Amino acid sequence: MKNSKITELLNIKYPIFQGAMAWISDADLAAAVSEAGGLGIISGYGLVEVIREQIRRAKEKTNKPFGVNIMLMSDNIDEIANLVCEEKVEVVTTGAGSPGKYIDMWKEHNIKVIPVIPSVAIAKKMEKLGADAVIVEGMESGGHIGKLTTMSLLPQVVDNVNIPVIAAGGIADGRGIAASFMLGACGVQIGTRFLVSKECNVHQNYKDKVISSKDTDSEVTGMSTGHPIRVLKNNLTREYQKLEKSGASIEELETIGKGALKKAVVDGDVVNGSVMAGQIAGLVNKEQTCEEIINELVDGFYECINSIKKL
């Protein structure tokens, strides 16, 4: 595990990425994950100066590698793409579009580029464009999702590219990491478990809702818009689904969802806010430090591997 392709590529101790979550993944969380041996990732969504501040804060808190996630459909994408070069960020993960326009520039600044991909075809395209690795994200994950599960998509991507593959979606313990490695991954990305870490600044109500959730408490909204999102059930999801079933327009649906994530993350309104979390939330049952989480993940991984050896 410590000698996987991705640990060598990024100079990190463990092949464990912390998922980038808008309004959640800040410098405090990313630095804590990196300090514990994983790869912390700052959400690069929002105003450029705010992102710059978070990058600099993370550098004050850790001298270990961390990354920035860039949503390629952002209105200020060109500014953010230049920002990570100016601030000498070591790793960039991308989503919501193709990073092809920026890869050469990032490479010139020694930035490792790792896109999040939802299909084999896009994984192959990213490899041709020069991506250093890809993150295969299954629909079990929280937030914006694709159509394929991690277990079905992961081995197909592994069989079709020669760059390192990181598994994401439905992973919260050592068993999930071991399963991912068995399917060909050389690393994992985890979001839901890290959002309940002690270093995460999400509102306590948000953490408590995740910790108290059961296996059937997540659902997908926004299927009719073409942009499905996995969240925990609450009043907002019920109202949203009523509108979807009634044939509401995309504009009406966008209105009810506008600002809903911030409402949950910052204000702690987990009744009418959007509580994004993965299907694995039912397995997340306690608040720990990032170091404790990573140590448990690693120990659990080796327990699984040793059990397999005894078969």
C-alpha positions as CSV (number, residue, x, y, z in Angstrom):
1,M,0.0,0.0,0.0
2,K,2.8,2.4,0.9
3,N,4.6,1.6,-2.4
4,S,1.7,2.0,-4.8
5,K,2.1,3.9,-8.1
6,I,0.2,6.8,-6.7
7,T,2.3,7.2,-3.5
8,E,5.4,7.3,-5.6
9,L,3.9,9.7,-8.1
10,L,2.7,12.2,-5.5
11,N,5.3,11.5,-2.7
12,I,2.6,10.7,-0.1
13,K,2.7,8.0,2.5
14,Y,-0.7,6.4,1.9
15,P,-2.7,6.2,-1.4
16,I,-5.7,7.9,0.3
17,F,-7.2,11.0,-1.2
18,Q,-9.7,13.2,0.7
19,G,-12.6,14.0,-1.7
20,A,-13.1,17.7,-2.6
21,M,-16.5,18.8,-1.3
22,A,-17.8,22.3,-2.1
23,W,-18.2,24.5,1.0
24,I,-16.6,21.7,3.0
25,S,-13.0,20.9,1.8
26,D,-11.0,23.8,3.1
27,A,-7.4,24.3,4.2
28,D,-7.9,22.9,7.7
29,L,-9.3,19.6,6.4
30,A,-6.9,19.2,3.5
31,A,-3.8,20.0,5.7
32,A,-5.0,17.5,8.4
33,V,-5.3,14.7,5.8
34,S,-2.0,15.5,4.3
35,E,-0.3,15.6,7.7
36,A,-1.8,12.2,8.4
37,G,-0.2,10.7,5.3
38,G,-2.9,11.1,2.7
39,L,-3.6,13.7,0.0
40,G,-5.7,16.5,1.3
41,I,-7.6,18.4,-1.4
42,I,-9.0,21.9,-1.2
43,S,-12.2,22.7,-3.1
44,G,-11.3,25.2,-5.8
45,Y,-14.8,26.5,-6.2
46,G,-15.6,30.1,-5.7
47,L,-13.7,33.5,-5.7
48,V,-10.1,33.3,-6.7
49,E,-8.8,35.3,-3.7
50,V,-10.7,33.0,-1.3
51,I,-9.1,29.9,-3.0
52,R,-5.7,31.6,-2.8
53,E,-6.2,32.3,0.9
54,Q,-7.0,28.6,1.5
55,I,-4.0,27.4,-0.5
56,R,-1.7,29.7,1.5
57,R,-3.3,28.7,4.8
58,A,-2.8,25.0,4.0
59,K,0.9,25.7,3.3
60,E,1.2,27.2,6.7
61,K,-0.3,24.1,8.3
62,T,1.6,21.4,6.4
63,N,4.7,21.0,4.3
64,K,3.3,17.9,2.7
65,P,1.7,17.6,-0.7
66,F,-1.9,18.6,-1.1
67,G,-4.2,19.3,-4.1
68,V,-6.8,21.6,-5.4
69,N,-10.0,20.4,-7.1
70,I,-11.1,22.6,-10.1
71,M,-14.6,22.5,-11.5
72,L,-14.0,23.2,-15.2
73,M,-17.5,24.7,-15.7
74,S,-16.8,27.5,-13.2
75,D,-17.3,31.0,-14.6
76,N,-13.9,32.1,-13.5
77,I,-12.1,28.9,-14.6
78,D,-9.3,30.7,-16.5
79,E,-8.4,32.6,-13.4
80,I,-8.4,29.5,-11.2
81,A,-6.3,27.6,-13.7
82,N,-3.7,30.3,-13.5
83,L,-4.0,30.6,-9.7
84,V,-2.8,27.0,-9.1
85,C,0.3,27.8,-11.2
86,E,1.0,31.0,-9.4
87,E,0.7,29.3,-6.0
88,K,2.8,26.3,-7.0
89,V,0.1,23.8,-6.2
90,E,1.5,20.2,-6.6
91,V,-1.7,18.3,-7.6
92,V,-4.9,19.3,-9.4
93,T,-8.0,17.1,-9.6
94,T,-10.7,18.2,-12.1
95,G,-14.4,17.6,-12.6
96,A,-17.3,18.9,-14.7
97,G,-15.5,19.1,-18.0
98,S,-12.3,18.4,-19.8
99,P,-9.0,19.9,-18.6
100,G,-7.4,19.6,-22.0
101,K,-7.1,23.4,-22.4
102,Y,-4.9,23.7,-19.3
103,I,-2.9,20.5,-19.1
104,D,0.2,21.8,-20.9
105,M,0.3,24.9,-18.7
106,W,-0.1,22.9,-15.6
107,K,2.6,20.4,-16.7
108,E,5.0,23.3,-17.3
109,H,4.5,24.2,-13.7
110,N,5.1,20.6,-12.5
111,I,1.5,20.1,-11.5
112,K,0.2,16.5,-11.5
113,V,-3.2,16.4,-13.2
114,I,-5.8,13.9,-12.1
115,P,-9.3,14.2,-13.6
116,V,-12.4,12.6,-12.1
117,I,-14.0,10.5,-14.8
118,P,-17.4,8.7,-15.1
119,S,-16.6,6.3,-18.0
120,V,-14.0,4.2,-19.9
121,A,-14.2,6.5,-22.9
122,I,-13.4,9.6,-20.9
123,A,-10.6,7.9,-19.0
124,K,-8.9,6.9,-22.3
125,K,-9.3,10.5,-23.5
126,M,-7.8,11.9,-20.3
127,E,-4.8,9.6,-20.7
128,K,-4.3,10.8,-24.3
129,L,-4.4,14.4,-23.1
130,G,-1.6,13.7,-20.7
131,A,-3.3,13.2,-17.3
132,D,-1.1,11.6,-14.7
133,A,-3.8,9.5,-13.3
134,V,-7.6,9.3,-13.2
135,I,-10.2,9.1,-10.4
136,V,-13.0,6.6,-11.2
137,E,-16.1,7.9,-9.3
138,G,-19.0,5.6,-9.0
139,M,-22.6,6.6,-8.4
140,E,-22.4,5.5,-4.8
141,S,-20.6,8.8,-4.0
142,G,-22.2,11.9,-2.5
143,G,-22.9,15.0,-4.5
144,H,-22.9,15.0,-8.3
145,I,-22.9,11.4,-9.6
146,G,-22.7,9.4,-12.8
147,K,-24.6,6.4,-13.9
148,L,-22.2,3.5,-13.2
149,T,-21.2,1.9,-9.9
150,T,-17.7,1.9,-8.6
151,M,-17.5,-1.9,-8.7
152,S,-18.6,-2.2,-12.3
153,L,-16.7,0.9,-13.7
154,L,-13.4,0.5,-11.9
155,P,-12.1,-2.7,-13.4
156,Q,-13.2,-1.7,-16.9
157,V,-11.2,1.6,-16.6
158,V,-8.2,-0.3,-15.2
159,D,-8.2,-2.6,-18.2
160,N,-8.2,0.2,-20.7
161,V,-5.6,2.7,-19.5
162,N,-2.0,2.5,-18.4
163,I,-2.0,5.4,-15.9
164,P,-2.7,4.9,-12.2
165,V,-6.4,4.6,-11.3
166,I,-7.9,5.9,-8.0
167,A,-11.3,4.5,-6.9
168,A,-14.0,6.7,-5.4
169,G,-17.6,6.2,-4.3
170,G,-18.8,3.7,-1.6
171,I,-15.5,3.5,0.3
172,A,-15.3,4.3,4.0
173,D,-13.1,1.6,5.6
174,G,-10.2,-0.8,5.0
175,R,-12.5,-3.4,3.4
176,G,-13.5,-0.9,0.7
177,I,-9.8,0.0,0.1
178,A,-8.9,-3.7,-0.2
179,A,-11.8,-4.4,-2.6
180,S,-10.7,-1.4,-4.7
181,F,-7.1,-2.7,-4.9
182,M,-8.4,-6.2,-5.9
183,L,-10.2,-4.5,-8.8
184,G,-7.0,-2.9,-9.9
185,A,-7.0,0.5,-8.2
186,C,-3.7,1.8,-6.7
187,G,-5.4,4.4,-4.5
188,V,-8.8,5.5,-3.2
189,Q,-10.7,8.8,-2.7
190,I,-12.9,9.2,0.3
191,G,-15.3,12.0,1.0
192,T,-18.1,11.2,3.4
193,R,-16.0,9.8,6.2
194,F,-13.6,12.8,6.2
195,L,-16.5,15.3,6.3
196,V,-17.3,14.1,9.9
197,S,-13.6,14.4,11.0
198,K,-12.8,16.7,13.8
199,E,-10.8,19.0,11.6
200,C,-13.6,19.4,9.1
201,N,-15.4,22.8,9.6
202,V,-18.8,21.7,8.4
203,H,-21.7,22.5,10.8
204,Q,-22.1,19.9,13.6
205,N,-25.7,19.3,12.6
206,Y,-24.4,18.1,9.2
207,K,-21.9,15.7,10.9
208,D,-24.6,14.4,13.2
209,K,-27.0,13.7,10.4
210,V,-24.4,11.7,8.6
211,I,-23.3,9.8,11.7
212,S,-26.9,8.9,12.5
213,S,-27.9,7.9,9.0
214,K,-28.7,4.3,7.9
215,D,-28.1,2.3,4.8
216,T,-31.3,3.5,3.1
217,D,-31.1,7.2,4.0
218,S,-29.5,8.5,0.9
219,E,-31.3,9.2,-2.4
220,V,-30.8,10.8,-5.7
221,T,-32.5,14.1,-6.8
222,G,-32.2,16.0,-10.1
223,M,-32.5,13.0,-12.4
224,S,-34.9,15.0,-14.6
225,T,-32.4,17.8,-15.0
226,G,-29.6,15.6,-16.2
227,H,-27.5,16.5,-13.2
228,P,-28.3,14.0,-10.5
229,I,-27.1,14.6,-6.9
230,R,-26.9,12.1,-4.1
231,V,-28.0,13.5,-0.7
232,L,-29.5,12.4,2.6
233,K,-33.3,12.4,2.8
234,N,-35.0,15.4,4.4
235,N,-37.7,17.9,3.8
236,L,-35.8,19.4,0.9
237,T,-35.5,16.1,-1.0
238,R,-39.2,15.4,-0.5
239,E,-40.2,18.7,-1.9
240,Y,-37.8,18.5,-4.7
241,Q,-39.0,15.0,-5.7
242,K,-42.6,16.2,-5.6
243,L,-41.7,18.9,-8.1
244,E,-39.9,16.5,-10.3
245,K,-42.8,14.1,-10.4
246,S,-45.2,17.0,-11.2
247,G,-43.2,17.9,-14.3
248,A,-41.7,21.1,-12.9
249,S,-39.4,23.1,-15.1
250,I,-35.6,23.1,-14.7
251,E,-35.9,26.7,-13.6
252,E,-38.3,25.8,-10.8
253,L,-36.0,23.0,-9.6
254,E,-33.0,25.2,-9.7
255,T,-34.8,27.8,-7.6
256,I,-35.6,25.3,-4.8
257,G,-32.0,24.0,-4.8
258,K,-30.3,27.4,-5.0
259,G,-28.1,27.9,-1.9
260,A,-29.2,24.7,-0.4
261,L,-25.8,23.2,0.2
262,K,-24.5,26.3,1.9
263,K,-27.6,26.3,4.1
264,A,-26.7,22.8,5.4
265,V,-22.9,23.2,5.6
266,V,-22.7,26.7,7.1
267,D,-26.1,27.3,8.7
268,G,-26.6,23.7,9.9
269,D,-30.1,23.5,8.4
270,V,-30.2,19.8,7.7
271,V,-34.0,19.8,7.2
272,N,-34.2,22.3,4.3
273,G,-30.6,22.2,3.2
274,S,-28.8,19.9,0.8
275,V,-26.9,17.3,2.9
276,M,-24.7,15.7,0.3
277,A,-23.3,12.3,1.4
278,G,-22.5,8.9,-0.2
279,Q,-24.4,5.6,0.1
280,I,-21.7,4.6,2.5
281,A,-22.9,7.1,5.1
282,G,-24.6,4.3,7.1
283,L,-21.1,2.9,7.8
284,V,-19.8,6.2,9.2
285,N,-20.7,6.3,12.9
286,K,-18.2,8.4,14.8
287,E,-16.3,11.7,14.7
288,Q,-12.5,11.2,14.7
289,T,-9.4,13.1,13.8
290,C,-8.1,12.7,10.2
291,E,-5.1,10.8,11.7
292,E,-7.3,8.4,13.5
293,I,-9.4,7.9,10.3
294,I,-6.4,7.1,8.1
295,N,-4.8,4.8,10.7
296,E,-8.1,2.8,10.9
297,L,-8.3,2.7,7.1
298,V,-4.8,1.4,6.8
299,D,-5.1,-1.1,9.6
300,G,-8.4,-2.4,8.2
301,F,-6.8,-2.7,4.7
302,Y,-4.0,-4.9,6.1
303,E,-6.4,-7.0,8.1
304,C,-8.3,-7.8,4.9
305,I,-5.2,-8.6,3.0
306,N,-3.9,-10.9,5.7
307,S,-7.3,-12.7,5.9
308,I,-7.1,-13.3,2.1
309,K,-3.6,-14.8,2.5
310,K,-5.0,-17.3,5.0
311,L,-7.6,-18.6,2.6
